[in-house]
Amino acid sequence: MFRIYDISMTIEPAMPVYKNKESKMPKITNVACHEGGEAVYESRLDLDAHVGTHVDAPLHMLKDGDAIETIGLEQLVGMARVADLTHCAEAVTRDDLEPLGLQRNDWVLMKTRNSYADAFEPDFAYLREDGARYLIELGVRGVGTDALGIERGQIGYPTHRALFRNNIVVVEGLRLKDVAAGSYFMVVAPLKLAGVEAAPARAFLIGGI
């Protein structure tokens, strides 16, 4: 019997956002309601491209990088490995990744202590540059993290830049608390936007197939 795991963050006004910046908080405004005499209920959304669970495109960190529409759905659908890295207190490093037996073309979803946090934590666990270099050497297809950023405190954003320059897709803001380590069928569906550096996404895993 298969099971579906929703690994997306819920978009709502009080949700965690990067560095708790008010400018990044989503705004949901009611513009028509039944109580006001209208026949319909309608809302307007004001969202940061990096709100909640989202896909980053190379343009985010590379001046001449590709925008979000260049990432095809075929790159975001398929088998993925959830890796239990909850023991990583500070960062995910090469030494943490080497024992996992990852293979070329794998999609790697890093389950860290971040999945258990209900609010943004400035000291979130991140993918250190040497860990990113290891994934590049392996030739993985993509990497997902349960933090709102895949790196922090690294001058020049080497993790982002190295992954993008090697055509590795980056997904941030996953929620993996209720997902055990193992292999799953993954679907990540970003909003169909054009010309921007990221897009919010609905993401889920299917186990037992």
C-alpha positions in Angstrom: 0.0 0.0 0.0 1.6 3.3 -1.0 1.6 6.4 1.2 1.8 10.0 0.2 4.0 12.4 2.3 3.4 16.1 1.8 6.8 17.6 2.4 5.8 21.2 1.6 5.5 24.1 4.0 2.1 25.7 4.4 2.0 29.2 3.0 0.3 31.5 5.5 1.0 35.0 6.9 2.7 33.8 10.1 4.9 31.1 8.6 8.7 30.9 9.1 10.6 33.0 6.5 14.3 33.5 6.0 16.0 35.5 8.8 12.4 36.4 9.9 12.4 39.3 7.5 9.0 41.0 7.4 9.5 41.8 3.7 9.6 38.0 3.0 6.4 37.2 4.9 3.5 36.3 2.6 0.5 38.7 2.5 -3.0 37.3 1.8 -5.6 39.9 1.2 -9.3 39.4 0.8 -10.6 41.4 -2.1 -14.2 40.1 -2.2 -16.3 38.3 0.3 -19.8 37.1 0.7 -20.4 39.2 3.8 -19.6 42.3 1.7 -22.4 41.6 -0.7 -20.3 40.0 -3.4 -21.3 36.8 -5.0 -17.8 35.4 -4.7 -14.9 35.1 -2.3 -11.5 36.1 -3.7 -8.0 36.7 -2.4 -4.9 38.4 -3.6 -1.4 36.9 -2.8 1.8 38.8 -2.3 4.6 36.2 -2.2 8.4 36.3 -2.2 9.8 33.9 -4.8 11.6 32.0 -2.0 8.7 31.6 0.3 8.4 28.3 2.0 9.2 25.2 -0.1 10.7 26.5 -3.3 13.0 25.7 -6.2 16.1 27.9 -6.8 17.3 28.6 -10.3 20.9 29.5 -11.3 19.9 33.1 -11.8 19.6 33.4 -8.0 23.4 33.3 -7.6 24.9 33.6 -11.1 24.8 36.8 -13.0 24.2 35.1 -16.4 22.4 32.1 -14.9 19.2 30.5 -16.2 15.8 31.5 -14.9 13.3 29.2 -13.3 11.5 28.2 -16.5 14.6 26.4 -17.7 14.1 23.7 -15.0 11.8 21.1 -16.6 9.4 19.0 -14.6 11.4 15.9 -15.8 14.2 17.2 -13.5 11.9 17.4 -10.5 10.0 14.1 -10.8 11.5 10.7 -10.1 13.1 8.6 -7.4 14.8 10.3 -4.5 16.8 9.3 -1.5 15.9 10.8 1.9 19.2 10.8 3.9 19.0 10.9 7.7 21.5 13.7 8.7 19.8 14.7 11.9 23.1 14.1 13.7 24.7 17.0 11.9 24.8 19.8 14.5 26.3 22.5 12.4 26.7 21.5 8.8 26.4 18.6 6.4 30.0 17.8 5.2 31.7 15.4 2.8 32.4 13.1 5.8 28.7 13.0 6.6 27.7 12.1 3.0 30.4 9.6 2.1 28.9 6.7 4.2 25.5 7.0 2.6 26.3 5.1 -0.6 24.9 7.8 -2.9 25.1 7.1 -6.6 25.3 9.1 -9.8 22.0 10.6 -10.9 20.5 10.3 -7.4 18.2 13.0 -6.0 19.3 13.6 -2.4 16.9 15.0 0.2 18.8 16.0 3.4 16.7 15.4 6.5 18.4 17.4 9.3 17.4 18.8 12.7 15.8 21.7 10.7 12.7 19.5 10.0 11.8 19.6 13.7 11.9 23.4 14.0 8.7 25.3 14.0 10.3 28.7 13.6 13.3 30.0 11.6 16.6 29.2 13.4 19.5 31.4 12.5 21.9 28.5 13.2 20.2 26.1 10.9 22.1 23.1 9.6 23.4 23.7 6.1 25.3 22.0 3.3 29.0 23.0 3.6 31.0 23.7 0.5 33.0 20.4 0.8 29.7 18.5 0.9 28.5 20.2 -2.2 31.8 19.4 -4.0 31.3 15.7 -3.1 27.8 15.7 -4.5 29.2 17.3 -7.7 31.9 14.6 -7.9 29.2 11.9 -7.6 27.1 13.5 -10.3 23.8 13.8 -8.4 20.8 15.3 -10.2 19.5 17.4 -7.4 19.7 18.2 -3.7 16.9 19.3 -1.3 17.2 20.7 2.1 14.8 21.2 5.0 16.3 24.6 5.7 15.1 27.8 4.1 18.6 28.2 2.7 21.1 25.5 1.6 24.0 27.4 3.1 24.8 30.1 5.6 27.9 32.0 6.7 30.0 31.1 3.7 31.6 34.0 1.9 30.6 34.2 -1.7 27.9 31.5 -1.5 30.2 28.6 -2.7 27.6 25.9 -2.1 24.9 27.5 -4.2 27.3 28.6 -6.9 29.1 25.3 -7.3 25.8 23.3 -7.5 24.3 25.7 -10.0 27.5 25.7 -12.2 27.2 21.9 -12.4 23.5 21.8 -13.3 22.3 20.4 -9.9 18.8 21.5 -9.0 18.3 23.0 -5.6 15.1 22.8 -3.5 14.8 24.5 -0.2 12.3 24.6 2.6 11.3 20.9 2.6 9.5 19.3 5.6 10.8 15.8 6.3 10.0 15.3 10.0 7.6 12.4 9.3 9.6 10.8 6.5 12.0 7.9 7.3 15.3 7.6 5.5 14.9 5.6 2.3 13.9 5.7 -1.4 10.7 7.4 -2.5 9.0 8.6 -5.7 9.3 12.4 -5.6 7.2 15.2 -7.2 8.2 18.8 -6.9 6.0 21.2 -8.8 7.1 24.9 -8.8 4.7 27.6 -10.0 5.0 28.1 -13.7 6.8 31.4 -13.7 9.2 33.0 -16.2 12.2 35.3 -15.9 12.7 35.0 -12.2 15.3 33.2 -10.0 13.0 30.9 -7.9 9.4 29.7 -7.5 7.4 28.4 -4.6 6.5 24.7 -5.0 4.3 21.9 -3.8 6.4 18.9 -3.0 5.5 15.3 -2.0 6.9 11.8 -1.8 5.2 8.5 -2.5 6.4 5.5 -0.5 5.7 1.8 -0.8 5.6 1.7 -4.6 
